[in-house]
Amino acid sequence: MSAAGSSQGAKAPSGGREPHEVGERGGVITNRRWRRVAEMAPLAAEGPHVPSPCQSVCIMHPDTGWCEGCLRSIDEIAAWSRMDNAAKRVVWAQLPDRLARRIALEASE
């Protein structure tokens, strides 16, 4: 099942934020940055230009090592401008699985 189609529920994070700000509810990714990455993923396979998944967050999660915005590793972020389109598509292909894993981690926190 794709990350966007997963049916795991969201858990309200600490800090008083609303539950709809993170995770997933009713099969819809409610974290706007993660939702944008999920929406962009199919576009990465089309056309001559492979877009960057960057969401201008650049905060690395301490457990996953992925950016909290785009779900790339620091090495992938640093190398992005030098990667050819095939390498960029390999990174993009990993993002739906990372998204599902990150949502599951968020729900367990």
N, C-alpha and C positions, 0 to 999 in steps of 0.2 A: 504494500500500500504506500502511496506517496505521502510525503510529509504534509502536503496541503489537504489530503483526504483522511488523515488520521483522526481518530475520534477521542483522543485522550483529553481529559478536562484540564482546566487551568486551576492553579492554586494561587491564591493571593500572596504576593511577596511581602516580606517584612518591610517596614518603613511607611505603611499607611497608603500605599498606592492602590488604586482600584484593580480588581482582578482582570479586567478587560485590557489592561495595559501590557500584560505579558502573557506568554503561553498561547494557549489555543482553547477555544470554546465552541462546541457544536460543530466541529469539523472545519472551522474557519480560523486561520492564523490571525490572532488579534494583535500581536506585536507588529506595529506598522513597518518596522525595518525588516523583520524576517519575512513579512508578507510581501514586501517589495522584492526581496531576493527571490522568493518562490515564484512571483509573477514574472520576473526577468529571466529565470532559468531557461524556459523554452526559447527565448529570443537569442540566447547565446549560441544555439545550434544553427541559426539562420544567418544568411548573408555573409559578406566579406569582413565585416567588423564585429569583433567580439567585445561586448561592453564590459566594463569593470563592475563587479558587484558592490563596490564601495558605497557605504551609506554615511560616510563622514563621521563615524563614531570613534573608531580606532582605540578601543579599550579591549584588552585581551582578557578572556576569562581565565582565572587561575587554574581551573581543573581541566578544561578542554584544550587550552592554548589557542583557541580561535577568537577572532575579533567578534565582539558582541553585536556589531552591525552587519558585517558581510559574511561571517563564519569562515574566513580564510585564516590560515596560519600566518605568523609573522614572516616566515620565509616566502610564502606565496605572495603576500602583499609587497614585500621588498622586490621580488623578481618580476612582478606583473608587467611592468613597462618593457622588460626585455624578453618576455615570453612571446613565442609565435602563437598564432591562432589555435593551432592544435593543442598546445600546452594549456592555453587559457580554457579551452573547452574541457580538458581533463579536470581542471579545477572546478569548473561549473558543474560537471557531472557528479562531483562529490558533494555538492552543497545540499541537495535535497535530503540525503542521508544524514548529513551533519545537522540539518535543521530538525529532523525528527528526533535525533539524539539529544539536541539542545533543549527541545521542548520537553522531552521526557525528564531531563535533568532538572529543568525549571519546576516541573510538577512535583518532583521529589524533594525539593529544597524546603 
